[in-house]
Amino acid sequence: MSLEEMRDEVLVRMLDLGFHRTDIDELAKIKLGFLRRDATQRHGVTRFLPNLDLEGKLGPTDIRKVDLHRQLLLDEWRNYGEYVLFHEYCHCLGFPNHGKEFKRLEIKWTDDSARRRGREFTDYLRNSLANWNWFCPTCQRIHPRRNKSNGRYKCRQCDCILLDVRVEA
């Protein structure tokens, strides 16, 4: 799936959810792009034009670009990717924060299973990019990371120093 195909599907769904046709037409004009390949915490971001007063009246014409994580285009993450793009489009409609009005719009997305996949996607990204596992010898928890801990970190659960284990390629 391409970004444009995902955009088209999300916009059609937004029309079905009762969003105004003029808003949908403006959202369709927003440039789409990708986050850095090594991003693990962010799944999508709305980039407003520079020097905007984010407290004033905003809309789709105040958006420079919407970026998504490229892994969201994979079939296994498609439903979550559509939700993330919808979430970013809610920001584009003039809601830069996650306030009450933003949540009123966001709750219209009917696929609850997609909305709950954020933690799973973050874990997937961390595991796919990890070079090291920080291992707790006491509770057996594994923490995937890019760098060695070199004995500097302790397990939050049992306060034991974490060991470095190289991830097998």
N, C-alpha and C positions, 0 to 999 in steps of 0.2 A: 504494500500500500504506500502511496506517496502522501506528502503533506497536503497537496491540493485535493486528493481524493478524501482524506480525512476531513479537511475543511468543509468540503461540499456535503458530506454526510452529517457533520455536526450542525451546519447551517440549516439543512432541511429539517433536522430534528428540532432545532430551535423554533422554526416556523410552526411545526406541529405542537410545540409547547406553548404557543401563544405570543411569541416575541413579534414585534412589529416588522413589517416587510422593509421599511426604510432603514431600521437598525441592521437587519440582516444584510442588506445591500452595502451598507457602509463597512460592516465587519468583513465582507468578502474582499474588500479593497486592501485590507491590512496585509502587509508583507509578512510572510512566515519564514522561519529559519530554525537553526539547531543550536542547542547549548554545546559547550565544549564536550568532547568525547569522554573526559574523565570526571564529569559531574556525577555526584552521587546523592547529594542532598536536594538539589533542585530538579524538579521534573518538568517545569515550564515556567516562563517568566514573560510578563508584559513590560515592554520597554516604552515608556512615555517619552515624548519629545523633550529635549533639554529645556531647562528654565521655566517649567510649568509650575503654576500654583496648584498643587494637588488638593488643596482645600476648595478651590473654585469649581465651577461647572465644567465637567469633562465629558468627552465622548470619543467615538472611534477616530475622529480626525486628529485627536491629540496623541495618537499612538504611532510610534516609529516602527515597531516590529513586535511580533510574538515569537518567542523561541521555545521549542520543545526538545526534550531529550530524544535523540534519534532511535533509541531502543523501543520507544513507544510505537513505532511503525511496524514492529514485528507482530505477527499474528497472535502470539500468546499474550501480548499486552494491548491489543487493539481496543478493547472496551475501556480499559483504564486510560489509554491515550486520548480517546474521544472525550472522556470526562475531563481530563486535564485541559484539553483545548477549549471545551465549554467553560471551564473555570476561568481560564485566561480571557475568554471573550466577555465574561461577566465583568472582569476588571476593565476591559475596553469600553464597556457601556457607561463608564463614568464612576466606577467604584474602586479606587486604588487600594483601599483597605478592606479587611474582612469584617466589616461592621454589620449592623442589623439589616440594612437594605441589601447589601451584597448577599448575605445568607438567604434572604427572601428570594432572590433570583436563583442562587445556586441550588436550593432545595428542589427546584423544578425538575432537575435531572432525575429521571425515574429509575435508572439502573443503580440500585444501592450496592450491588456486589462490586461494581466498578469503582464506586466512591471509596470503598473500604480497602482497595488494593495498594494504597500508597506505601504503607510499611513494607509490604511484600516486595514492591518494586525497588525500594531503597535497599533492602537486604540483597536482592538479586544483583543490583549494581555493585554493591560493596564486595560481594563474593566474586563477581566476574573480574573485578579490578585488583583484587588482593594479591600481593606478593608474599605476605606473611600472615600467619594466624597467631594471634596472641592466645596462648593456651593456659588455662588455670588448672594446675595439677590436683587441686583439692576438689573443686566442684565440677571439673571437666568442661566448663564453658569455653567456647571458642569465639574469638573476636577477630574477624577478618580485617586486615589493615594493609596499607601500601608499604609502610616502613617498619623496621624492627623496633621493638620496645627497649631493647638493651637493659632490661631490668629496671626501667624507670617507672613502670606502671603496676598498680595493684588491681586485683579483681574487686569490683564493687560489692560483690555478694559475700565473699569470705576473706577479703583483705590479704590475700596471698599474692606474692610477686608473680607476674605473668611470664611465661616462657615463650621464646620465639620458635616457631616451627615454619620452615619454608614450605610454601604451597607448591605442590607437584604440578608441573606443566602438562 
